[in-house]
Amino acid sequence: MSVHAAPTAVLPPAVPRTPGEAVGLLAARGATGALRGPLGSLYLADGLVTHAESDRAPDLADLLTDCGRIAPEEWRDLVRVHGPHARVGAALLAQGRLSRGELELGHLGTLFDAAFFVLADVGGGLWRFETGARHWLGPVTAVDAERLCRETGRRQRLLDGIWPWPQLDTAPVRPSEAARRPSRRPPGRRRRELLDHADGRRTPAELARLLGRSGFGVTADVRRLAAAGLLDAPAAAAPTPAPEQAREPAPEQTPTPARRTGGLHRRVPGATLTGAAAPGPTRSAHPPTPAAAHPLTVPDPDIALLTRVRTLLEARL
């Protein structure tokens, strides 16, 4: 929601080619306004990104009302009175509803969350820049475009490392037959709660709003559950093989994603990723499929370290 209507300019489809390039170009020009695309909007002030909105991620209003911090009717009154002046954030502080630290943390969390989906869009849709548009929340914190694009790339690599199956991110979340077995309950309260609310109709974005969690966090957990065989993957969601795989003979039968036994195996603390992924002495007659060849061997040492840390944390949940 913009505070006021402003002139819009259609960004040329050829230059820039991606949303990241578009926001980088606007940042270099010190632009102020809203960059609007198919999956949401980014707001800039003097070249810095101040807000982000996407239907795929809950915003600050969703998080505050879902947890009971602010009643929905009180929030609507705040936006109605202070939104046109872009002072909702200032009103939250003045009324003592949030501390400055709480407001900044909540704002940054929702900004990075929504910006991931806005910048990850590569569908080639129409992008417009609304000059001078302001966000109803008002000034809180700002992020430079380079840092935002770098974080978006890191999150995308993390999702691909879990399981390169992007159709899971927008399809209704449907538990598999294996998920109904008590012995297959996933580790951690967060994923168990997500699985309990997956009814085959709600998408990851809808589950994120229902549970009051970040859109990216729920998306990552959906991929983890699917990689463990606890969710049914969309039938047409098979990842595109890598070029070297595409030249190999196709296997006679591709494993069904929902019955897959690979993915994020629980590893013994201290074990190396290479050792976890090393093949046995008997090599298969067929090349591994993209679903089965889960990238436990990670070329990026930072991602490898984060994977080990996450495994240790999961073992204690």
Salt bridges, closest charged atoms under 4 A:
GLU21 OE2 - ARG17 NH2 3.26
GLU53 OE2 - HIS135 NE2 2.84
ASP62 OD2 - ARG209 NE 3.36
GLU74 OE1 - ARG97 NH1 3.39
ASP77 OD1 - ARG80 NH2 3.58
GLU102 OE1 - ARG69 NH2 3.04
GLU104 OE2 - ARG100 NE 2.94
GLU130 OE1 - ARG36 NE 2.76
GLU146 OE2 - ARG150 NH1 3.94
GLU151 OE2 - ARG154 NH2 2.72
GLU151 OE2 - ARG155 NE 2.73
ASP160 OD1 - ARG223 NH1 3.65
ASP169 OD2 - ARG223 NH2 2.78
GLU177 OE2 - ARG180 NH1 3.38
GLU193 OE1 - ARG189 NH1 3.47
GLU193 OE1 - ARG213 NH2 2.29
ASP196 OD1 - ARG185 NH1 3.10
ASP199 OD2 - ARG201 NH2 3.24
ASP199 OD2 - ARG202 NH1 3.10
ASP221 OD2 - ARG190 NE 2.58
ASP221 OD1 - ARG191 NE 3.30
ASP221 OD1 - ARG224 NH1 3.01
GLU314 OE2 - ARG191 NH2 2.20
GLU314 OE2 - ARG310 NH1 2.82
